[in-house]
Each structure stands twice: as structure tokens, then as C-alpha cells.
Amino acid sequence: MTLSQRERDVSELQDKLNDVEHSIHDIGEEHTSDRFALELELERVRRELSNTKENLQKLQAESDAHEERFKDNRDELDKMVSIRSPSIHSVR
């Protein structure tokens, strides 16, 4: 699963979380036990969302680190190739 897909999933989860919050506010006092259950579920979803965001940030940091190492390795390889392969101008 790509980071962009995870970001979309987090965004969708946040939207659904907001929908659940609005639903909870719409429930009347006569549904106290149902409301309590929804609040518990909402708290669980909030914790999961928080964990998902943390995981996404860690994955982003890892991805950034891998990309930086890749760039460093590519630069090093470019230097090695340029040292081993004399340019056309220096052959003359």
C-alpha cells in the first residue's frame, strides 16, 4: 500500500469520524445506552486514527530517509563513473 493510498485512507477515516460525531450529537437523550456505545466506538476509532497517523508519519520519515540514501548512492555512483570514464574532451 502506497503512502498516498494511506493518506487517502486516513482522510476517509477522518471524514467518517466526523460523520459519527455528528450522528452522536443528533441522537436524543432517550437513547442513552446507544449513545454511550457510540461514544466508546468513537474513542476507539480516534485511537486507531491517531495510531494510523503516527504510523503514516513514521513511514513517511522512512521513505524520506530511503530516498535520501538513494540520492547519495546515485551521486556517488555518478562520481565513480565520471572518474573511470574519461570524457571525450580529455582524450584529445
Phi, psi and omega per residue, in radians:
M1 nan 2.297 -3.080
T2 -1.427 2.831 3.116
L3 -1.096 -0.676 -3.139
S4 -1.133 -0.644 3.087
Q5 -1.147 -0.724 3.108
R6 -1.096 -0.699 3.120
E7 -1.116 -0.711 3.087
R8 -1.114 -0.718 3.123
D9 -1.084 -0.736 3.121
V10 -1.107 -0.736 3.125
S11 -1.107 -0.753 3.110
E12 -1.129 -0.694 3.112
L13 -1.117 -0.702 3.107
Q14 -1.104 -0.738 3.107
D15 -1.084 -0.765 3.130
K16 -1.149 -0.632 3.092
L17 -1.085 -0.751 3.093
N18 -1.105 -0.689 3.086
D19 -1.069 -0.742 3.127
V20 -1.115 -0.732 3.111
E21 -1.045 -0.762 3.122
H22 -1.122 -0.669 3.119
S23 -1.107 -0.718 3.139
I24 -1.067 -0.728 -3.120
H25 -1.191 -0.480 -3.129
D26 -1.385 -0.329 -3.108
I27 -1.272 2.357 -3.129
G28 -1.350 2.995 3.139
E29 -1.154 -0.394 -3.118
E30 -1.229 -0.225 3.137
H31 -1.887 0.788 -3.027
T32 -1.011 -0.801 -3.100
S33 -1.186 -0.686 3.087
D34 -1.133 -0.687 -3.135
R35 -1.127 -0.736 3.120
F36 -1.074 -0.758 3.132
A37 -1.091 -0.719 3.114
L38 -1.141 -0.660 3.113
E39 -1.136 -0.695 3.076
L40 -1.098 -0.761 3.120
E41 -1.117 -0.699 3.116
L42 -1.080 -0.753 3.106
E43 -1.091 -0.706 3.114
R44 -1.102 -0.777 3.134
V45 -1.126 -0.677 3.102
R46 -1.082 -0.747 3.110
R47 -1.101 -0.762 3.121
E48 -1.094 -0.726 3.122
L49 -1.101 -0.750 3.120
S50 -1.079 -0.778 3.112
N51 -1.111 -0.700 3.130
T52 -1.119 -0.737 3.107
K53 -1.098 -0.734 3.114
E54 -1.090 -0.766 3.121
N55 -1.107 -0.699 3.115
L56 -1.093 -0.725 3.105
Q57 -1.124 -0.711 3.108
K58 -1.115 -0.768 3.122
L59 -1.112 -0.663 3.112
Q60 -1.123 -0.750 3.122
A61 -1.110 -0.732 3.106
E62 -1.114 -0.749 3.128
S63 -1.076 -0.767 3.113
D64 -1.072 -0.723 3.141
A65 -1.146 -0.735 3.106
H66 -1.111 -0.725 3.132
E67 -1.107 -0.720 3.130
E68 -1.127 -0.751 3.103
R69 -1.116 -0.688 3.105
F70 -1.059 -0.798 3.129
K71 -1.084 -0.744 3.120
D72 -1.079 -0.774 3.134
N73 -1.125 -0.702 3.121
R74 -1.122 -0.747 3.107
D75 -1.090 -0.737 3.130
E76 -1.120 -0.735 3.107
L77 -1.113 -0.728 3.099
D78 -1.044 -0.712 3.119
K79 -1.128 -0.747 -3.128
M80 -1.130 -0.734 3.141
V81 -1.139 -0.723 -3.123
S82 -1.186 -0.525 3.110
I83 -1.285 -0.734 -3.090
R84 -1.362 -0.478 -3.102
S85 -1.887 1.796 3.134
P86 -1.109 2.537 3.140
S87 -1.276 2.812 -3.138
I88 -1.046 -0.653 -3.108
H89 -1.172 -0.583 -3.093
S90 -1.384 -0.299 3.139
V91 -1.282 -0.558 -3.088
R92 -1.151 nan nan
